[in-house]
Amino acid sequence: MLHTVVFEEYWRNIKVSVYMDLYAYDPEDGAVLFISLAGNEQAVKAISSAIIACKTVSIESEGQPELLLHGHPASRYRIMSTKLAGGPLHQIVADTRFYLSNDSDSRLVIIPTETPMHAGIYSQVLGSLASPLIPAWAEWLCNRLQAMDRQREMAGTLRVVEVAVDDHVVDEIISEGIQMGQIHFNEQGGAYAQFH
């Protein structure tokens, strides 16, 4: 379903709108994390520039209340562009935390629609850590991360999760789980996690 994104500054007599299909934002502060825009080249560039400049844009969908979003001043964005057949411009504006970064332990992860959240987080974040973690423990670990406010689901039409982990954090959680008997290996060499 296509939505309309509008950027308007009345005092400067500016109003532009483009189409959008996928977007994700932080529900706590309304900061745009990911947005896919298509339309007239100048309008698309104006809206992506407004987001990067932390100005407010509105998302309008039929039968839904208007949603006001903005770029976050602490965020850095990456823009990817391509011209579509017939002349419209398609741009994706994405927070750089979607890309692997050594600067921060906070990452943004896109979870495919049919994939369980813990499986997506394991395959994109947890599996690449040096910590002793196996897939059978991923759901248990994700529940622990959520309880510790180290995993948050974002809002929008694109399923996105923020995960704040590193090797040290995962090592501590896994050690605690083994010591408390919540995760372990069974006699057949398999592993499982207990949920309480």
TORMARMI-286774 format. One line per field, with one value per residue: x, y, z of N, C-alpha, C in turn; residue number from 1. Coordinates in pm, whole numbers, plus 32768, in hexadecimal, padded with zeros to 4 digits. Each point is the difference from the previous one (the first is absolute). Layout:
N
npx = (X,...) .
npy = (Y,...) .
npz = (Z,...) .
capx = (X,...) .
capy = (Y,...) .
capz = (Z,...) .
cpx = (X,...) .
cpy = (Y,...) .
cpz = (Z,...) .
i = (NUM,...) .
This chain:
196
npx = (8054,7FE0,8058,7FD4,8075,7FE7,8048,7FE3,8022,7F96,8057,802D,7F80,8027,7FD8,803C,7FDC,8019,8011,7FCF,8052,807F,7FE8,805F,7FCD,8044,7FAF,8076,803D,7FCD,8078,8011,7FEF,7F91,8014,7FA1,8039,7F94,802D,7FCE,806A,7FD0,7F89,8031,8051,7F94,7FB6,8058,8010,7F7C,7FFC,8063,7FB8,7FC5,7FCD,7F88,7FE2,7F98,7FD0,7FC8,7FA5,7FC1,7FA8,8076,8017,8014,8075,802E,8062,8078,806A,8056,8018,7FF1,7FA1,8040,7FEC,7FDE,8018,7FA6,8029,7F90,8017,7F7D,7FD0,800A,806D,7FA6,801B,804B,7FE4,8066,7FC4,8078,7FDD,8076,7FAE,7FC7,806D,804E,800A,807E,7FBF,7FA2,7FCF,7FC3,7FB4,7FDE,7F9B,7FFE,7F88,801D,7F95,8028,8067,800E,7FDC,7FFE,7FC4,7FB8,7FED,7FE8,7FBB,7FCD,7FF1,7FB3,7FE0,8013,7FC9,806A,7F8F,8001,7FC7,7F99,7FD1,800F,8062,7FF0,7F94,803F,806D,7FB1,7FC3,8079,8029,7F88,800C,8076,7F9A,8032,7F7C,7FE7,7F7F,801C,7FCC,7F93,800E,8078,8010,8019,8074,8008,807D,800F,805A,8057,8079,8029,7F9F,8012,8083,7FE4,7FAB,8054,8066,7FB3,7FDB,807F,802F,7F99,803D,7FFC,8081,8006,8066,7FBD,7FE2,7FA6,8032,7F7B,7FBB,7FDA,7F96,8000,7F7D,8010) .
npy = (7F8A,805B,8049,8071,8033,8059,805C,804F,8073,8021,8027,7F93,7FE5,7F9D,7FB2,7F8F,7FA5,7F89,7F93,7FAD,7F95,7FFA,7FF7,8031,800A,804F,7FA9,8002,801E,7FA1,7FD0,802E,7F7D,7FEE,8030,7FCC,805C,8027,8043,807A,800C,8079,7FC8,7F93,804D,804B,7F93,7FC1,8074,800A,7F7F,800C,806A,7F8E,8018,802C,7F80,7FFF,7F93,7FFE,7FB7,7FC8,8042,803C,8017,8081,7FD8,8044,8000,7FE7,803C,7FAC,8067,7F95,7FF2,7F9F,8034,7F95,803D,7FAC,8020,7FFE,8013,800F,7F99,805B,7FFD,7FBE,803A,7F96,8022,7FC6,802E,7FD7,7FEF,8034,7FF9,800A,8049,7F97,8019,8024,806D,7FA6,7FDE,806E,7F9A,8022,7FAB,7FE4,7FE3,7FA1,801B,7F99,804A,7F9D,805A,7F9C,7FC2,806C,8011,7F7E,7FF7,8073,7FDC,7FAC,7FC7,8081,7FFA,801A,8027,7FAC,801D,7FB0,7FDC,7F90,8052,8015,7FB3,7FAA,800A,7FF9,7FA0,7FD2,800D,7FD2,7FA3,8001,8016,7F8F,7FEB,8050,7FE6,8025,8072,7FEA,800A,8023,7F7E,8056,7FCE,8049,7FD8,8009,7FBE,7FC0,7FD2,806C,8048,7FC9,800D,8078,8019,7FCE,803B,806C,7FF0,7FE5,8064,8040,7FB9,807C,7FF2,7F98,7FAB,7FAE,7F8A,8018,8065,7FFD,8068,8039,804A,801C,800A,806A) .
npz = (8000,7FA8,8040,8032,7FDE,8060,7FC1,806A,7FC8,8049,805E,7FC3,8010,8055,7F9E,8028,7FA6,8035,7FB7,805A,8002,801B,8082,804F,807B,8052,803E,803C,7F8C,7FB2,8021,7F85,7FEA,7FB7,7F85,7FB5,7FB4,7FBC,7F95,7FED,7FB0,7FE0,7FF6,7FC4,7FB7,7FEF,7FF2,7FB3,7FC4,7FFF,7FE1,7FA8,7FDD,8024,7F89,801A,7FE7,7FAF,803A,7F87,8040,7F9B,8047,7FFE,8082,7FEB,7FD0,8068,7FA5,802E,7FCD,8033,8053,804C,7FA5,7FC1,7F89,7FBF,7F8D,7FCF,7F86,7FB9,7F7F,8007,7FBC,7FA4,804E,804B,8072,801D,807F,803B,806B,802A,807E,801A,8068,7F86,7FF4,7FF5,8082,8008,7FD4,7FEF,8078,7FD6,7FD8,7F86,8011,7F7E,8032,7FA8,7FBB,7FBC,8022,8059,8059,8059,7F9B,7FE5,8082,8010,7F8F,8029,8080,8043,7F8E,7FEB,8078,8049,8034,8068,7F8F,8017,7F8A,8045,801D,7F7F,8004,8050,7FB3,7F96,8044,801F,7F82,7FDF,805E,7FC4,7FAE,7FD1,7FF8,7F96,7FF2,7F83,7FD9,7FB6,7F7E,8028,8010,8063,802A,806E,7FED,8084,7FB8,804B,7FE6,8041,7FCB,7F89,8014,8036,7F9E,7FA6,803F,800F,7F83,7FE5,804D,7FCB,7FA2,7FCE,7FE5,7FB1,8001,7FB0,8031,7FA2,8042,8011,7FE3,8073,7FFD,8081,7FF5,804D) .
capx = (7FAC,804B,7FD8,8033,8053,7FF5,8052,7FC4,8027,7FA1,803E,8056,7FAB,8034,7FB3,801F,7FD4,802C,7FCB,8057,7FC7,8032,803F,800C,8023,8008,7F81,8016,8017,7FD3,8073,8002,8071,8005,7F8E,8011,7FB6,8001,7FB1,8049,8087,8011,7FAF,8041,8078,7FD7,7FD2,8073,804F,7FB7,8016,808B,800A,7FAD,7F80,7F8D,7FB4,7F87,7FDB,7F6E,7FCB,7F6E,7FBE,8059,8025,8081,8070,806B,8083,8071,8085,8034,807F,8073,8008,8040,7FB1,8039,7F9A,8018,7FA4,7FFF,7F97,7FA4,7FD5,7F9D,8032,7FFB,8074,7FE8,8069,7FF3,8049,800D,805B,807A,8006,7FDC,807C,805B,804F,804D,7FF5,7F90,7FD0,7F72,7FED,7F78,7FF6,7F82,7FD3,7F9E,7F78,7FE0,806C,7FF5,805C,807E,804D,803A,8068,8072,8047,803B,8050,8037,8051,8085,804F,805C,7FC8,7FD6,7F6F,7FCE,7F79,7F99,7FF5,7FE5,7F81,8013,8057,7FB4,7FA3,8052,8027,7F8A,7FE9,806B,7FF7,806B,7FBF,7F81,7FC4,7FDC,7F7B,7FFE,7FD9,8075,801A,8089,801E,807F,8042,8078,8050,8088,802D,8002,7F76,7FCE,804A,7FC7,7F79,800D,803A,7F96,7F9D,8037,800B,7F79,7FC0,7F98,802E,806B,8009,7FCA,805E,8014,8052,7FAB,7FF3,7F7A,7FEC,7F85,7FBE,7FB2) .
capy = (8076,807D,806F,8080,804A,808E,8061,8082,8075,8068,8084,8009,7FD8,7F81,7F87,7F96,7F7C,7F8D,7F80,7FB3,7F7D,7FCB,805D,7FD6,8071,7FE6,802C,8054,808C,801F,8011,7FA9,7FA4,7FCD,802B,7FE8,806A,8001,806B,8069,8008,8070,7FE7,7F96,8039,805F,7FB7,7FBF,806B,802C,7F9A,800B,807F,7FF1,8046,7FA7,7FD8,7FB8,7F8A,7FFC,7F83,8002,7FC6,8003,8088,8032,7FDC,8062,7FC7,805A,7FC7,8014,8048,7FAA,7F97,8019,7FBA,7FDC,800C,7FB3,8034,7FC9,8034,7F9A,8011,806A,807B,8019,7FDD,7FAE,8011,7FC4,8049,7F9F,801A,7FB3,7F8E,7F87,7FCC,7FDD,8072,7FE9,8076,7FF6,7F78,8001,7FE3,7FF3,7F84,7FEA,7F76,7FDC,7FEE,7F76,7FCD,801E,806C,7FCD,7FC6,8070,8040,7FA2,7FF6,807F,8041,7FA9,7F97,8032,8022,7F97,7FC2,7F74,8001,7FA4,8027,7FD1,8060,8087,8038,801D,8076,8076,8023,8041,8084,8056,801E,805D,8076,7FFD,7FDB,8048,7FFD,8083,8009,801D,7F92,7FA9,7FC5,8023,7FF1,8036,7FA1,803E,7F95,7FE4,7F7F,8003,7FF6,7F79,7FA3,8008,7FC7,7F70,7FC8,8002,7F9C,7F7A,7FF0,7FF4,7F8A,8025,7FCD,7F9D,7F94,7F83,7F8F,7FD8,8063,806E,806E,8038,8070,7FF9,8082,8010) .
capz = (8000,7FFA,8056,7FD0,805E,7FE1,8048,7FE8,804F,7FD5,7FFC,7F8B,7F90,7FCD,801C,7FA0,802C,7FB2,802F,8057,801E,807E,805D,808C,8055,808E,803A,8075,7FDF,7F78,7FA6,7F8C,7FFA,7F77,7FB0,7F71,7FBD,7F6E,7FC5,7FBB,8037,805C,8078,804D,803D,8067,8076,8040,803E,8078,8068,802E,8049,8078,7FF2,800C,7F8A,8029,7FB2,7FF4,7FCA,7FFC,8074,8075,8028,7FD1,8056,7FF4,801C,7FE6,8010,8088,7FF6,801E,7F9A,7F7F,7F9C,7F7F,7F97,7F87,7F9A,7F79,7FA8,7FD0,7F75,7FF4,803A,8090,8050,8076,8063,8085,8067,806B,806E,7FEB,805C,7FB6,7FCB,806D,802C,807A,8054,805D,8011,7FDA,7F72,7FCF,7FB5,7FB9,8012,7F98,8034,802B,8054,808F,8023,8036,7F93,7FB6,8052,8007,7F81,7FD7,8068,8067,7FC6,7FD8,8077,802A,8078,7FF0,7FF1,7F99,7FD5,805C,806D,7FCB,8031,808E,800A,7FD4,806E,8067,7FCD,8006,808E,802A,7FA8,7F9B,7F83,7FF3,7F7B,7FCE,7FC3,7F71,7FA7,7FF6,8083,8027,808E,802D,8059,803A,803B,7FD3,8036,8093,8031,7FE3,8057,8087,8001,7FEB,807B,8064,7FDB,801B,8091,8039,7FC8,7F9E,7F7E,800F,7F9E,8035,7FF8,7F76,7FBD,7FD2,805F,8006,805D,804E,800B,807D) .
cpx = (8059,7FC3,8037,8050,7FFD,8062,7FC8,803A,7FAC,8043,805D,7FB5,8035,7FA2,801E,7FCE,8033,7FBD,8069,7FBF,802D,803F,8006,802A,8002,7F80,8012,800F,7FD8,8071,7FFB,807F,8016,7F86,8023,7FA3,8007,7FA8,8059,8087,8012,7FB3,8040,807B,7FDE,7FD7,8075,805A,7FBE,8015,808C,8014,7FA7,7F80,7F90,7FC1,7F85,7FE7,7F69,7FD8,7F68,7FC7,8053,801C,808A,806C,8071,8084,806E,8081,802F,8089,807C,8013,8051,7FB5,8052,7F8E,802C,7F97,800B,7F8E,7FAB,7FDD,7F94,8028,7FF6,8080,7FD3,8076,7FDD,8057,8004,8066,807B,800D,7FCB,807C,805D,8059,804A,7FF2,7F99,7FD8,7F6B,7FF5,7F6B,7FFC,7F77,7FDE,7F9B,7F79,7FE6,8068,7FE4,806B,8087,8059,8043,8071,807A,8050,8048,805C,8046,805E,808C,8057,8059,7FCD,7FD3,7F68,7FD8,7F6F,7F91,7FEB,7FD4,7F7F,800B,8053,7FB5,7F9B,804B,8028,7F8C,7FE3,8067,7FFD,8074,7FCB,7F78,7FCD,7FD4,7F75,800D,7FD7,8072,8020,8093,800D,8086,8039,8082,8050,808F,8028,7FF7,7F73,7FCA,8048,7FC5,7F77,8006,8037,7F96,7F97,802E,8006,7F77,7FB5,7F92,8025,806D,7FFD,7FC3,8064,801D,8053,7FAF,7FFB,7F6F,7FFC,7F7A,7FC4,7FAD,7FA3) .
cpy = (807D,8068,807F,8042,8092,804F,8088,8067,8074,8086,8012,7FD5,7F82,7F90,7F9B,7F7C,7F96,7F83,7FB7,7F78,7FCC,806D,7FC1,807B,7FD4,8033,805C,8093,8027,8013,7F98,7FAA,7FCD,8034,7FEE,8060,7FF3,8070,805E,8014,806F,7FE9,7F95,8037,8064,7FB7,7FB8,8068,8033,7F9D,800C,8080,8002,8051,7F99,7FE6,7FB7,7F8C,7FF8,7F7F,8006,7FB8,7FFD,8091,8025,7FDE,8064,7FC2,8064,7FB1,801C,8043,7FAA,7F93,802F,7FA9,7FE2,8007,7FAF,8028,7FB1,8040,7F8B,801A,806A,8081,8013,7FD4,7FAA,8013,7FB1,8053,7FA2,802D,7FA6,7F8A,7F7F,7FBB,7FE3,8075,7FDA,8073,7FF0,7F6F,7FF6,7FEC,7FFB,7F89,7FFA,7F6D,7FE2,7FD8,7F75,7FC5,8020,8067,7FCB,7FC3,806D,8044,7FA5,8003,8082,8040,7F9A,7F96,802C,8026,7F8A,7FB5,7F70,7FF5,7FA3,8024,7FD6,8061,808B,803B,8026,8080,807F,802B,8048,808E,8061,8028,8065,8082,800B,7FD4,8044,7FF5,808D,7FFB,801C,7F86,7F9E,7FCF,8013,7FF2,8042,7F9E,8041,7F94,8004,7F7C,7FFB,7FED,7F72,7F99,7FFE,7FBD,7F68,7FBD,7FF8,7F95,7F72,7FE8,7FEC,7F87,801E,7FD6,7F9A,7F9D,7F84,7F8F,7FD4,8065,8074,806C,802C,8070,7FEB,808B,8002,8074) .
cpz = (8000,805C,7FC0,806F,7FD3,8056,7FDD,8060,7FCE,7FEB,7F89,7F81,7FBA,8028,7F91,8039,7F9F,8037,8053,8015,8087,8055,808A,804E,8091,8040,8079,7FDC,7F71,7F9D,7F90,8006,7F72,7FB7,7F6C,7FB6,7F68,7FCE,7FAF,8044,8067,8083,8057,8047,806E,8080,8044,8044,8080,8073,803A,8052,807D,7FFC,7FFF,7F77,8032,7FA1,8002,7FBC,8008,8079,807E,8029,7FCA,8066,7FE6,802C,7FDD,8007,808D,7FF7,801C,7F97,7F87,7F9D,7F83,7F9B,7F88,7F9B,7F7E,7FB2,7FD1,7F6E,7FFA,8047,8096,8046,8075,805D,807D,805D,8079,8067,7FEF,8060,7FBF,7FCA,8074,8021,807F,8062,806F,800F,7FDF,7F69,7FE1,7FA2,7FBD,800C,7F93,803D,8038,8060,8093,8027,8031,7F93,7FAC,804B,800A,7F7E,7FDB,8067,8059,7FC9,7FD9,8077,8026,807C,7FE4,7FFD,7F90,7FE0,8060,8075,7FD3,8036,8093,8011,7FD6,8069,8070,7FD3,8007,8091,8035,7FB0,7FA0,7F79,7FFE,7F72,7FDB,7FC1,7F6A,7FAF,7FE8,808C,8023,8097,801C,8066,8030,8049,7FCB,8040,8098,803A,7FEB,8057,808D,8008,7FF1,807D,806E,7FE2,801B,8096,8041,7FC8,7F9B,7F74,801C,7F8D,803F,7FEA,7F72,7FB1,7FC7,806A,8005,8066,8045,8006,807F,7FF2) .
i = (1,2,3,4,5,6,7,8,9,10,11,12,13,14,15,16,17,18,19,20,21,22,23,24,25,26,27,28,29,30,31,32,33,34,35,36,37,38,39,40,41,42,43,44,45,46,47,48,49,50,51,52,53,54,55,56,57,58,59,60,61,62,63,64,65,66,67,68,69,70,71,72,73,74,75,76,77,78,79,80,81,82,83,84,85,86,87,88,89,90,91,92,93,94,95,96,97,98,99,100,101,102,103,104,105,106,107,108,109,110,111,112,113,114,115,116,117,118,119,120,121,122,123,124,125,126,127,128,129,130,131,132,133,134,135,136,137,138,139,140,141,142,143,144,145,146,147,148,149,150,151,152,153,154,155,156,157,158,159,160,161,162,163,164,165,166,167,168,169,170,171,172,173,174,175,176,177,178,179,180,181,182,183,184,185,186,187,188,189,190,191,192,193,194,195,196) .
